[in-house]
Amino acid sequence: RYRENDYRGALQRYELLLTHFPDSGYERSATYNIGLCRAHLEDWEGAREAFTMIVDRWPGRDDATDALFMIAEVESQLGNYEAVVPVVERVLRRARLSQRQRIEAHSRWGAATIEMRDYAGAEQHYRQAIRLNTQAARAQTDETPPSDWPYEEWNPWIASAYFGIGRIYHDLFLEIKLVLPETEIRSALLDKGQLLEQARQAYLDAVRSDNIYWSPAAGFMIGQIYEDFYLDILACEVPHEFDEVTLDSYFDQLREYLDPLLQRAMSVYEDNLAMSQRMGADSVWV
């Protein structure tokens, strides 16, 4: 049933197994699969209960590590981002952790802290995930176990880390407003330009990952940040002494000056759509 994506039917059978055959030797695997079924059914509270039981009753098993990751996923789905951090910290304290598990832990940590607007912490963990993957590639030999192999760039934990770094700089870009006096506006424009480029470079890394979800997402956000820059400049404070005629002339000239930003955004959106169609991507970003 589970392999056929009949999660409700599979859940009923796993629960029957635990009820009627509690000593069958399948209690641990059935409990874990109950958590998976409930997660697929978006019964997040029920999923958390099942995965917590795995951690509490079989703390030394590898399944407990996987269960902790699933608890982190549940808390993330529920929007309890603060609760994700102690869970991934607990993962990283476990013995016999593989390189891939460390990468996942740091990527999840970054995803949680960015939602908490802890941008410095989020970047630290995203970059650590990427760094660990690079180290795994350099250290790989014929004897390296698969759990310590580096992830391909299209792996979601790597692609989402690139995207997350782009989002950090994008969010910081959006926080800067263009307000008088003119010296402040000039300084803010320089800062916004630098942050735009940093965001664009990180988003491009995500685009190049060829991940079917994160590549179109990053391509979309590159177009979006150009559009955001256009709108931010249009919203820039203007001198109070401008009369109506001067103001109209100012905005006419400003729109003509800013038109390349919109053209750039349009070009990026079109290129991204073509790429998404080639990849067969069909997500909200497309």
Backbone torsions as a table, in degrees:
resi	resn	phi	psi	omega
1	ARG	NA	-45.0	-178.7
2	TYR	-61.4	-44.8	-179.7
3	ARG	-65.3	-21.8	178.2
4	GLU	-91.9	8.7	-179.3
5	ASN	64.8	20.3	174.1
6	ASP	-91.3	76.1	-172.6
7	TYR	-69.4	-33.0	178.8
8	ARG	-68.2	-42.7	178.1
9	GLY	-66.3	-41.8	178.3
10	ALA	-63.1	-41.0	-179.9
11	LEU	-59.8	-43.7	179.7
12	GLN	-60.6	-40.6	-177.9
13	ARG	-72.2	-38.7	176.4
14	TYR	-63.5	-39.5	-180.0
15	GLU	-69.0	-36.3	175.7
16	LEU	-64.0	-40.0	178.6
17	LEU	-59.4	-45.6	-179.7
18	LEU	-68.0	-33.5	-178.2
19	THR	-71.6	-45.5	-171.7
20	HIS	-96.9	-21.1	-178.6
21	PHE	-133.8	63.2	-175.8
22	PRO	-65.9	-20.0	-178.4
23	ASP	-109.2	26.4	-174.9
24	SER	-76.4	-13.6	-174.7
25	GLY	92.0	-3.1	179.9
26	TYR	-107.7	12.9	-174.1
27	GLU	-60.7	-45.6	-176.5
28	ARG	-65.3	-48.7	-178.3
29	SER	-67.1	-36.4	178.5
30	ALA	-66.1	-40.6	179.4
31	THR	-63.9	-42.8	179.2
32	TYR	-63.1	-43.4	-179.2
33	ASN	-69.0	-28.5	172.9
34	ILE	-62.1	-42.6	176.7
35	GLY	-60.8	-42.2	178.8
36	LEU	-63.7	-43.3	179.2
37	CYS	-61.4	-44.7	-179.2
38	ARG	-65.7	-35.1	176.9
39	ALA	-65.1	-43.9	177.8
40	HIS	-62.0	-32.0	179.0
41	LEU	-86.0	3.2	-179.6
42	GLU	60.1	29.1	169.6
43	ASP	-90.9	78.4	-170.3
44	TRP	-67.4	-37.1	179.0
45	GLU	-65.1	-42.7	178.0
46	GLY	-65.4	-38.0	178.0
47	ALA	-64.0	-45.0	179.2
48	ARG	-59.3	-40.8	180.0
49	GLU	-60.8	-44.3	-178.9
50	ALA	-66.5	-45.2	-178.3
51	PHE	-68.6	-35.5	176.7
52	THR	-63.8	-36.0	177.5
53	MET	-63.0	-39.2	177.4
54	ILE	-60.5	-47.6	-177.8
55	VAL	-64.4	-41.1	-176.6
56	ASP	-72.7	-38.7	-173.3
57	ARG	-91.1	-27.6	-179.1
58	TRP	-131.6	59.5	-172.4
59	PRO	-64.3	-24.7	-177.3
60	GLY	-89.0	-4.7	-177.0
61	ARG	-86.7	155.8	177.5
62	ASP	-62.4	-29.3	178.0
63	ASP	-58.8	-29.5	-179.7
64	ALA	-65.7	-36.4	176.3
65	THR	-64.0	-46.9	178.2
66	ASP	-61.4	-38.1	179.9
67	ALA	-65.6	-38.4	177.1
68	LEU	-62.9	-41.4	175.9
69	PHE	-60.5	-40.3	-179.7
70	MET	-69.3	-33.7	174.8
71	ILE	-63.5	-41.4	176.7
72	ALA	-60.5	-40.2	177.8
73	GLU	-64.1	-42.4	178.7
74	VAL	-60.0	-48.3	-178.7
75	GLU	-62.7	-37.5	177.5
76	SER	-64.5	-44.3	179.0
77	GLN	-62.5	-32.8	179.1
78	LEU	-82.6	-5.0	-178.9
79	GLY	80.0	12.8	179.2
80	ASN	-90.3	65.7	-171.6
81	TYR	-65.2	-32.7	177.9
82	GLU	-62.4	-29.9	-179.0
83	ALA	-76.8	-18.0	-180.0
84	VAL	-69.4	-39.2	-173.3
85	VAL	-57.8	-52.0	179.5
86	PRO	-63.8	-26.2	179.2
87	VAL	-69.6	-47.0	-179.6
88	VAL	-71.4	-30.5	172.7
89	GLU	-60.3	-41.1	179.1
90	ARG	-64.1	-38.8	177.0
91	VAL	-60.2	-47.7	-175.1
92	LEU	-68.5	-15.5	176.1
93	ARG	-87.3	-8.1	-176.4
94	ARG	-74.5	150.0	177.4
95	ALA	-78.2	161.0	174.9
96	ARG	56.8	38.2	178.4
97	LEU	-82.8	134.3	179.6
98	SER	-81.2	165.1	178.6
99	GLN	-63.2	-39.4	179.8
100	ARG	-65.8	-35.0	177.7
101	GLN	-68.7	-36.9	176.2
102	ARG	-63.8	-41.4	178.2
103	ILE	-61.0	-47.1	179.5
104	GLU	-61.4	-42.2	-178.5
105	ALA	-60.5	-46.2	-178.5
106	HIS	-69.3	-36.1	177.8
107	SER	-65.6	-42.6	177.0
108	ARG	-64.4	-39.9	179.3
109	TRP	-61.5	-44.7	177.9
110	GLY	-61.2	-42.5	-179.1
111	ALA	-63.4	-35.1	179.5
112	ALA	-73.3	-45.8	-174.8
113	THR	-71.8	-26.2	176.4
114	ILE	-66.9	-33.9	176.9
115	GLU	-70.4	-23.2	176.7
116	MET	-87.6	3.2	179.8
117	ARG	63.5	25.0	172.3
118	ASP	-92.6	79.3	-171.4
119	TYR	-67.6	-37.5	179.2
120	ALA	-64.7	-44.1	178.3
121	GLY	-64.9	-41.8	-179.7
122	ALA	-62.2	-45.1	-179.8
123	GLU	-63.6	-39.5	179.4
124	GLN	-58.0	-44.7	-176.9
125	HIS	-76.7	-36.2	175.2
126	TYR	-61.9	-44.7	-179.1
127	ARG	-68.4	-32.3	176.6
128	GLN	-66.0	-38.8	177.2
129	ALA	-60.9	-44.8	179.3
130	ILE	-66.4	-40.6	-179.8
131	ARG	-63.4	-44.3	179.1
132	LEU	-62.2	-36.4	178.9
133	ASN	-67.7	-39.8	176.8
134	THR	-63.3	-42.2	178.3
135	GLN	-63.1	-38.6	178.8
136	ALA	-63.7	-38.3	178.8
137	ALA	-65.4	-40.3	-179.0
138	ARG	-70.3	-32.2	-174.9
139	ALA	-90.4	-6.8	-173.9
140	GLN	-67.0	133.4	174.9
141	THR	-132.3	-178.9	178.0
142	ASP	-65.1	-22.4	-178.5
143	GLU	-92.8	-3.5	-177.9
144	THR	-67.4	126.8	178.0
145	PRO	-67.4	150.2	-178.2
146	PRO	-54.3	-32.1	-179.0
147	SER	-66.7	-15.5	178.3
148	ASP	-108.4	5.6	175.5
149	TRP	-67.8	151.1	174.8
150	PRO	-70.7	150.8	173.2
151	TYR	-76.7	150.2	169.8
152	GLU	-69.0	157.1	-177.8
153	GLU	-60.5	-27.5	-178.0
154	TRP	-80.1	-5.3	178.9
155	ASN	-60.4	138.8	-176.5
156	PRO	-56.7	-34.8	-178.1
157	TRP	-68.9	-30.5	178.5
158	ILE	-83.6	-48.5	-179.2
159	ALA	-60.7	-40.9	-179.6
160	SER	-69.7	-27.2	176.1
161	ALA	-66.7	-44.4	175.6
162	TYR	-59.8	-46.4	180.0
163	PHE	-60.7	-43.2	-178.7
164	GLY	-61.1	-40.8	177.6
165	ILE	-63.1	-41.1	175.7
166	GLY	-60.6	-41.9	-179.9
167	ARG	-65.1	-35.9	177.9
168	ILE	-57.4	-51.9	-178.4
169	TYR	-68.6	-32.2	177.1
170	HIS	-64.3	-46.0	179.3
171	ASP	-63.3	-41.1	177.8
172	LEU	-64.5	-37.6	175.5
173	PHE	-57.3	-45.4	-177.0
174	LEU	-69.1	-25.1	-178.6
175	GLU	-72.5	-19.9	-177.9
176	ILE	-85.8	121.1	178.9
177	LYS	-106.1	150.7	-178.1
178	LEU	-96.7	98.5	-176.3
179	VAL	-126.4	149.6	178.5
180	LEU	-64.0	154.6	11.1
181	PRO	-78.3	174.7	-174.6
182	GLU	-60.1	-35.9	179.5
183	THR	-62.3	-36.5	177.7
184	GLU	-67.9	-37.8	179.7
185	ILE	-64.9	-43.3	179.9
186	ARG	-62.5	-43.0	179.1
187	SER	-64.6	-42.6	-179.9
188	ALA	-64.3	-37.9	179.2
189	LEU	-63.9	-40.1	177.3
190	LEU	-63.2	-43.8	179.9
191	ASP	-64.5	-43.5	179.8
192	LYS	-64.2	-38.9	178.4
193	GLY	-63.0	-40.6	179.2
194	GLN	-66.9	-43.8	179.7
195	LEU	-66.4	-37.0	177.1
196	LEU	-60.0	-44.2	-178.9
197	GLU	-66.9	-39.7	177.9
198	GLN	-64.1	-41.3	177.6
199	ALA	-65.2	-43.7	-178.2
200	ARG	-61.1	-42.9	-179.0
201	GLN	-64.0	-42.3	179.1
202	ALA	-67.1	-42.6	176.8
203	TYR	-60.7	-38.7	178.6
204	LEU	-62.8	-37.4	175.8
205	ASP	-60.6	-38.4	178.1
206	ALA	-69.5	-39.2	176.6
207	VAL	-59.4	-45.4	-176.8
208	ARG	-70.1	-13.7	179.4
209	SER	-67.7	-20.2	-179.3
210	ASP	62.5	30.4	172.8
211	ASN	-81.2	133.5	-171.4
212	ILE	-65.4	-21.9	177.2
213	TYR	-100.3	-51.4	-170.8
214	TRP	-76.6	-27.4	178.4
215	SER	-65.5	-50.5	175.2
216	PRO	-62.2	-35.7	178.4
217	ALA	-61.2	-45.7	-179.1
218	ALA	-67.8	-39.9	177.5
219	GLY	-60.7	-42.1	177.4
220	PHE	-60.2	-43.7	-175.4
221	MET	-69.9	-27.2	174.4
222	ILE	-64.1	-45.6	175.3
223	GLY	-62.0	-40.1	-177.8
224	GLN	-63.0	-39.0	-177.1
225	ILE	-70.2	-31.7	173.3
226	TYR	-65.5	-42.3	178.3
227	GLU	-63.7	-41.3	178.1
228	ASP	-61.0	-40.4	179.5
229	PHE	-62.6	-43.3	177.4
230	TYR	-56.7	-49.0	-176.6
231	LEU	-68.9	-36.6	179.0
232	ASP	-64.2	-40.3	-179.6
233	ILE	-69.4	-38.0	176.8
234	LEU	-62.9	-30.9	-179.5
235	ALA	-85.6	2.9	-177.9
236	CYS	-60.6	139.3	176.5
237	GLU	-62.8	143.7	179.1
238	VAL	-118.1	155.9	179.8
239	PRO	-55.2	140.1	-175.8
240	HIS	-67.7	-21.8	-177.0
241	GLU	-78.8	-5.1	178.6
242	PHE	-65.3	126.9	172.2
243	ASP	-86.9	-179.6	-173.3
244	GLU	-62.7	-41.2	-179.2
245	VAL	-65.9	-44.9	179.3
246	THR	-62.5	-39.3	-179.0
247	LEU	-65.2	-44.0	178.3
248	ASP	-60.7	-43.8	179.7
249	SER	-64.5	-39.6	179.8
250	TYR	-60.3	-47.8	-177.6
251	PHE	-71.2	-31.9	175.3
252	ASP	-62.1	-46.1	179.4
253	GLN	-67.2	-36.5	-178.8
254	LEU	-65.6	-42.5	179.5
255	ARG	-64.0	-39.2	178.1
256	GLU	-64.5	-39.0	178.9
257	TYR	-67.6	-35.7	-175.2
258	LEU	-88.5	-9.7	-176.1
259	ASP	-52.0	-37.5	178.0
260	PRO	-59.0	-29.8	177.4
261	LEU	-64.0	-43.2	178.5
262	LEU	-68.1	-39.4	177.7
263	GLN	-62.4	-40.0	178.3
264	ARG	-64.3	-43.0	178.6
265	ALA	-60.6	-44.6	-179.9
266	MET	-61.9	-43.1	179.3
267	SER	-61.7	-42.7	179.4
268	VAL	-63.6	-44.6	-179.9
269	TYR	-60.6	-42.4	-179.2
270	GLU	-65.9	-44.0	178.7
271	ASP	-63.4	-40.0	-178.9
272	ASN	-66.1	-38.8	178.8
273	LEU	-64.9	-42.3	178.1
274	ALA	-62.2	-43.5	178.0
275	MET	-61.5	-44.3	-178.4
276	SER	-61.5	-39.6	179.4
277	GLN	-66.9	-38.5	177.6
278	ARG	-63.9	-37.0	-178.5
279	MET	-77.5	-16.0	-173.9
280	GLY	77.5	21.9	-179.2
281	ALA	-73.8	142.3	-179.2
282	ASP	-147.0	67.6	-178.7
283	SER	-117.7	179.4	179.5
284	VAL	-60.3	-28.7	-179.5
285	TRP	-67.3	-39.4	179.1
286	VAL	-65.5	NA	NA
